[in-house]
Amino acid sequence: MDDSMDDHDVARTLAEGAGQVLLRLRTRLDDPASLKAEGDRGAHEYLVRELARLRPDDAVLSEEGKDDPVRLTADRVWIVDPLDGTREYSEKPRDDWAVHVALWERGELVAGAVARPARGRSFTTGEPAPVPDAGEGPLRLAVSRSRPPAFVNSLAERLGAELVPMGSAGIKATALLDGVVDAYVHAGGQYEWDSAAPVAVALASGLHASRIDGSPLRYNQPDPLLPDLLICRPQHAGLLLDTVSSLIHEDATP
C-alpha cells in the first residue's frame, strides 16, 4: 500500500482491505459465533495496523477498540466500524454488511468510504457516486430487516411511504446511491462509527444528512453515542423533518 495516498484513497483502500479479510474468514469458518468474533477482531486489527503505518500521527476511534481519550485533543481522528452488520455477516450467504472508514478533521468529516465486500462495490468521497433519479410512486424508506423500529413504522404510515427492509446501517445509507430507497431514518440508537463513513459518502454525493431534528451531526465527541440520523434526497428533507417533528411532538403531548 502506497503511503503517499491521499486521505480519500486511504479510506477506500483500507475499507476494501478489511473487506477482503472478512471475505477470507468466511471461506474457512461456518459457525456464526466464530464468524462474529473473528470478523470483528480480524477487520479491526487490520485497520488499526494499517492506519498506524499510513497515518501514524492520527487518532483512531473504532467500535472494536478501547476508546483512547487522546482523540479528544487530536486534530485528525479516523472513525471506523470494522464490521458493520456483524449479525448479517455471520449468516452466510447474506451480503448486506459493510466496512466503514471515515476521517474527522477539526470538526468536519473530510474523507470516508463504505465498502460492501460481498456485493463487490464501494462508495468513497474521492469519487462521489451520482444520486439516481427518484422513481415514481411513494417515498421508500430503508428499514431494518430484523427489527424495524415503531417510530419508522409511524413515519411511513403518516407519509404513505413504502418500507424497504435491509441489513446494516451502511447498507441502508448507501441504498440511496443504489436508487432503491429515498431516505434512511434511524431513531433507535447508534454510535459515531455506525454513521460517520455513510454520512461522509452521502454528503459528498449531495445528499442531505442530519439529526432527525435537523441539527448537525457532530463527531469525535466525548460520548460517541449518536442516537439518530436522517439521510435523504435533498428535496425530501423538509417533508421528512417536519413529519418527524410532528410525530415527536404528538408523542410528547400528554
C-alpha positions as CSV (number, residue, x, y, z in Angstrom):
1,M,0.0,0.0,0.0
2,D,1.4,3.4,-1.0
3,D,2.0,5.6,2.0
4,S,1.7,8.7,-0.3
5,M,-2.0,8.2,-0.9
6,D,-4.4,11.0,-0.1
7,D,-7.0,10.6,2.6
8,H,-9.8,9.6,0.3
9,D,-7.7,6.8,-1.2
10,V,-6.6,5.6,2.3
11,A,-10.3,5.4,3.4
12,R,-11.2,3.4,0.3
13,T,-8.2,1.1,0.3
14,L,-8.5,0.3,4.0
15,A,-12.2,-0.3,3.8
16,E,-11.8,-2.6,0.9
17,G,-8.8,-4.3,2.5
18,A,-10.7,-5.0,5.7
19,G,-13.5,-6.4,3.4
20,Q,-11.0,-8.9,1.9
21,V,-10.0,-10.0,5.4
22,L,-13.7,-10.6,6.1
23,L,-14.3,-12.5,2.9
24,R,-11.4,-14.8,3.5
25,L,-12.6,-15.6,7.0
26,R,-16.0,-16.5,5.5
27,T,-14.4,-19.1,3.3
28,R,-12.9,-21.1,6.3
29,L,-15.4,-20.5,9.1
30,D,-19.0,-21.6,9.3
31,D,-20.0,-21.3,12.9
32,P,-21.9,-18.0,13.3
33,A,-20.5,-17.2,16.7
34,S,-16.9,-17.8,15.4
35,L,-17.6,-15.6,12.3
36,K,-18.9,-12.8,14.5
37,A,-15.9,-12.9,16.9
38,E,-13.2,-13.4,14.3
39,G,-14.7,-11.0,11.8
40,D,-14.8,-8.1,14.3
41,R,-11.3,-8.9,15.6
42,G,-9.6,-9.5,12.2
43,A,-11.0,-6.4,10.5
44,H,-10.3,-4.2,13.5
45,E,-6.7,-5.4,13.7
46,Y,-6.1,-4.9,10.0
47,L,-7.5,-1.3,10.1
48,V,-5.6,-0.3,13.2
49,R,-2.3,-1.8,11.9
50,E,-2.6,-0.1,8.5
51,L,-3.6,3.3,10.0
52,A,-0.7,3.1,12.3
53,R,1.6,2.6,9.3
54,L,-0.1,5.1,6.9
55,R,-1.2,7.8,9.3
56,P,0.8,7.3,12.5
57,D,0.1,10.8,13.9
58,D,-3.7,10.4,13.7
59,A,-6.0,9.1,16.4
60,V,-8.5,6.2,15.9
61,L,-12.0,5.6,17.2
62,S,-13.1,2.0,16.4
63,E,-16.2,0.1,17.5
64,E,-13.9,-2.8,18.4
65,G,-11.1,-0.9,20.2
66,K,-10.7,0.7,23.6
67,D,-11.6,4.4,23.4
68,D,-8.4,6.4,23.8
69,P,-9.2,9.9,25.2
70,V,-6.2,11.3,23.2
71,R,-8.6,11.5,20.3
72,L,-10.5,14.4,22.0
73,T,-7.4,16.7,21.6
74,A,-6.4,15.3,18.2
75,D,-6.8,17.3,15.0
76,R,-7.5,14.2,13.0
77,V,-9.4,11.1,14.0
78,W,-10.2,8.0,11.9
79,I,-13.7,6.7,12.9
80,V,-14.1,3.1,11.8
81,D,-16.6,0.3,12.1
82,P,-14.6,-2.8,11.1
83,L,-17.7,-4.8,10.5
84,D,-21.0,-3.0,10.2
85,G,-23.7,-5.7,10.4
86,T,-22.0,-8.5,12.4
87,R,-25.2,-10.5,12.5
88,E,-25.7,-10.2,8.8
89,Y,-22.1,-11.2,8.1
90,S,-22.4,-14.3,10.3
91,E,-25.5,-15.5,8.3
92,K,-23.9,-16.8,5.1
93,P,-24.6,-16.1,2.3
94,R,-26.1,-12.7,3.3
95,D,-24.4,-9.8,1.6
96,D,-26.0,-6.8,3.4
97,W,-23.0,-5.9,5.7
98,A,-20.2,-3.4,5.2
99,V,-17.0,-1.8,6.4
100,H,-16.8,1.9,7.4
101,V,-13.7,4.1,7.4
102,A,-14.1,7.9,7.9
103,L,-11.7,10.7,8.7
104,W,-12.8,13.6,11.0
105,E,-10.6,16.7,10.9
106,R,-11.1,19.7,13.2
107,G,-14.8,19.3,13.4
108,E,-15.7,18.0,10.0
109,L,-15.8,14.7,8.1
110,V,-13.3,15.2,5.3
111,A,-13.0,11.7,3.8
112,G,-14.7,8.3,4.0
113,A,-15.6,5.1,2.4
114,V,-18.2,2.4,2.8
115,A,-17.1,-1.0,1.3
116,R,-19.7,-3.6,0.6
117,P,-17.4,-6.6,0.1
118,A,-19.9,-9.3,-0.6
119,R,-21.5,-7.1,-3.2
120,G,-18.2,-6.1,-4.8
121,R,-18.8,-2.4,-4.6
122,S,-17.5,0.5,-2.5
123,F,-18.6,4.2,-2.2
124,T,-16.0,6.8,-1.5
125,T,-15.7,10.6,-1.0
126,G,-12.8,10.5,-3.5
127,E,-15.2,9.6,-6.4
128,P,-18.7,10.6,-5.2
129,A,-21.4,8.4,-6.7
130,P,-24.2,10.2,-8.6
131,V,-27.6,10.1,-6.9
132,P,-30.0,8.2,-9.2
133,D,-33.2,9.9,-10.2
134,A,-36.2,9.5,-7.9
135,G,-38.7,7.0,-9.2
136,E,-42.4,7.3,-9.5
137,G,-44.6,6.3,-6.5
138,P,-44.4,6.7,-2.8
139,L,-41.4,7.5,-0.8
140,R,-39.2,4.5,0.0
141,L,-37.7,4.3,3.5
142,A,-34.8,1.9,4.4
143,V,-35.7,-0.1,7.5
144,S,-34.1,-2.9,9.5
145,R,-34.9,-6.3,8.1
146,S,-35.0,-7.9,11.6
147,R,-36.2,-5.2,13.9
148,P,-38.0,-2.3,12.2
149,P,-38.5,0.5,14.9
150,A,-42.0,1.5,15.7
151,F,-41.0,5.1,15.1
152,V,-40.2,4.4,11.4
153,N,-43.5,2.5,11.0
154,S,-45.4,5.5,12.3
155,L,-43.4,7.8,9.9
156,A,-44.1,5.6,7.0
157,E,-47.8,5.5,7.8
158,R,-48.0,9.3,8.1
159,L,-46.2,9.8,4.8
160,G,-47.8,6.9,2.9
161,A,-44.3,5.6,2.4
162,E,-43.1,2.1,1.5
163,L,-40.7,0.4,3.9
164,V,-37.8,-1.4,2.3
165,P,-36.2,-4.0,4.7
166,M,-32.4,-4.4,4.5
167,G,-29.4,-5.1,6.8
168,S,-26.7,-2.9,8.3
169,A,-26.5,0.8,8.6
170,G,-24.0,1.2,5.8
171,I,-26.2,-0.9,3.5
172,K,-29.3,1.3,4.3
173,A,-27.4,4.5,3.8
174,T,-25.8,3.5,0.5
175,A,-29.1,2.2,-0.7
176,L,-29.9,5.8,-1.7
177,L,-27.0,5.7,-4.1
178,D,-28.2,2.4,-5.5
179,G,-31.5,4.1,-6.2
180,V,-33.6,1.6,-4.2
181,V,-34.7,4.0,-1.4
182,D,-35.3,7.7,-1.0
183,A,-34.4,8.0,2.7
184,Y,-32.8,6.3,5.7
185,V,-34.3,7.4,9.0
186,H,-33.0,5.9,12.2
187,A,-34.0,6.8,15.8
188,G,-33.2,3.6,17.7
189,G,-29.7,4.3,19.0
190,Q,-26.4,4.4,17.1
191,Y,-22.8,5.3,17.7
192,E,-20.4,7.6,15.7
193,W,-18.8,4.6,13.9
194,D,-22.2,3.5,12.6
195,S,-22.8,6.7,10.6
196,A,-19.6,8.6,10.1
197,A,-18.5,6.9,6.9
198,P,-22.0,6.6,5.4
199,V,-22.6,10.3,6.2
200,A,-19.3,11.4,4.6
201,V,-20.1,9.4,1.5
202,A,-23.7,10.7,1.4
203,L,-22.7,14.4,1.8
204,A,-20.0,14.0,-0.9
205,S,-22.7,12.8,-3.3
206,G,-25.0,15.8,-2.5
207,L,-27.5,14.0,-0.2
208,H,-28.9,15.6,3.0
209,A,-27.6,14.2,6.3
210,S,-28.6,15.5,9.8
211,R,-30.0,14.5,13.1
212,I,-33.8,13.8,13.0
213,D,-34.4,17.3,14.4
214,G,-32.4,18.9,11.6
215,S,-29.4,19.7,13.7
216,P,-25.9,18.9,12.5
217,L,-24.3,15.5,13.2
218,R,-21.3,16.0,15.5
219,Y,-18.4,13.6,15.6
220,N,-15.4,12.9,17.9
221,Q,-17.5,13.8,20.9
222,P,-16.6,12.6,24.5
223,D,-19.6,10.2,24.4
224,P,-19.7,8.5,20.9
225,L,-23.4,7.8,21.2
226,L,-25.1,9.5,18.2
227,P,-28.6,8.0,18.5
228,D,-30.5,9.3,15.5
229,L,-29.9,10.0,11.8
230,L,-31.6,11.2,8.6
231,I,-30.0,10.7,5.2
232,C,-32.2,11.5,2.2
233,R,-32.6,13.2,-1.1
234,P,-32.3,17.0,-0.5
235,Q,-35.8,17.6,-2.0
236,H,-37.4,15.3,0.7
237,A,-35.5,16.7,3.7
238,G,-38.1,19.4,4.6
239,L,-41.1,17.0,4.4
240,L,-39.3,14.3,6.4
241,L,-38.0,16.7,9.1
242,D,-41.4,18.3,9.5
243,T,-43.2,14.9,9.8
244,V,-40.7,13.6,12.3
245,S,-41.1,16.8,14.4
246,S,-44.9,16.3,14.3
247,L,-44.6,12.7,15.4
248,I,-42.2,13.6,18.3
249,H,-44.5,16.4,19.4
250,E,-47.5,14.1,19.4
251,D,-45.7,11.5,21.5
252,A,-44.6,14.2,24.0
253,T,-48.1,15.6,24.4
254,P,-50.0,14.2,27.4
